[in-house]
Amino acid sequence: MKIGFIGLGNMGSAMIGGIIKNKLVEASDIIGSDYSRERVKEMEKSCGISGASSNEEVAKNADILVTSVKPQVYETVIKGIRDKIKDNTVIVSIAPGKTIGWLTEKYNENNTERKLKIVRCMPNTPALVGEGCTGVCRCENVNDKEFETVLSILNSFGRAYEIPESQMDAVVAVSGSSPAYVFMLIEAMADGAVAEGLSRKTAYEMAAQAVLGSAKMVLESGKHPGELKDMVCSPAGTTIDAVALLEKRGFRSAVIDAERVCAAKSRSL
């Protein structure tokens, strides 16, 4: 099985790293292209993948084709490769806002009878450290065995969740873009600790570890986040005063509003 990547940026390289680490295929069975020839050479040297001289070369050889480029260049990339893709190739798209219907229309502009196999997914940047979160859906032409293969790729750098396509914009908001919210939270927590006298390095590490540990408790305990919050909030203690202030400042409603704006922007792309 040949896995092709068009685009070898952060997300493409994270996916490739997971595939190689989990030995889903040999590194030499991964073929990749990028607008930067230097990036292709770098990935050849660091990961052992097969570099391609063009997107068309990747499209012609891939059994699974991952298009990991920016949404604004998707249509241009598709125009260059749509007539080179094999009939049984599974196309994996990671672009927010680009629906399966839109992708099918663009890929099939010159051949409306072709039964394309398209999987749409939305990973996030923690994939770079093997802790990605990916929402994924498929078109009806992708069979169960093909979909399981794609899921094995997505699970190689984190956790993948099958969802209806109608919920993909919510996935963009809650996992695709949310690392930025969490990084802002960590930065603010560290700033508060520095204001109280903690060193900057220690403050960042302790804030990040607190977020990591809290997330792990949600995933592994099976308890509702509200219940876990109550466990920290002792009567007349320090935490409940901090929580009260966050509620007064609209902490939760601000996060909800941010996600609604994010999902709306995703729908408009």
GIUR-V429712 format. One line per field, one symbol per residue. phi: phi as a letter, one per 40 degrees, with the letter a starting at -180 (. if undefined). burial: # if it has 16 or more other ideal C-beta (glycine too) atoms within 10 Angstrom, else .. A space follows every 10 residues. Layout:
# GIUR-V429712
phi->???
burial->???
This chain:
# GIUR-V429712
phi->.bbbbbhbcd cdcccccccc ccfcacdccb bbbacccccc ccccccbgcc cbcacccccc bccbbbbbbc dcbdccccdc bccbcccccc cbbbccgccc cccccccbdb acccccbbbb abcbcddcbg bcbbcaabcc cccccccccc ccccccbibb bcbcccbccc cdccbcccdc cccccccccc dccccchccc cccccccccc cdcccccccb cgccdccccc ccccdfcccc cccccccccg dccccccccc cccccdccc
burial->.#######.. ########## ...##...## ####....## ..##..#.## ##..###### #########. ...#..##.. ##.##...## ########## .###..#... .....##### ########.. .########. .#...##.## #.######.# #.#.#..### #########. #...##..## ..#....... ..##..##.. .......... .......... .......... .......... .......##. .##..#...
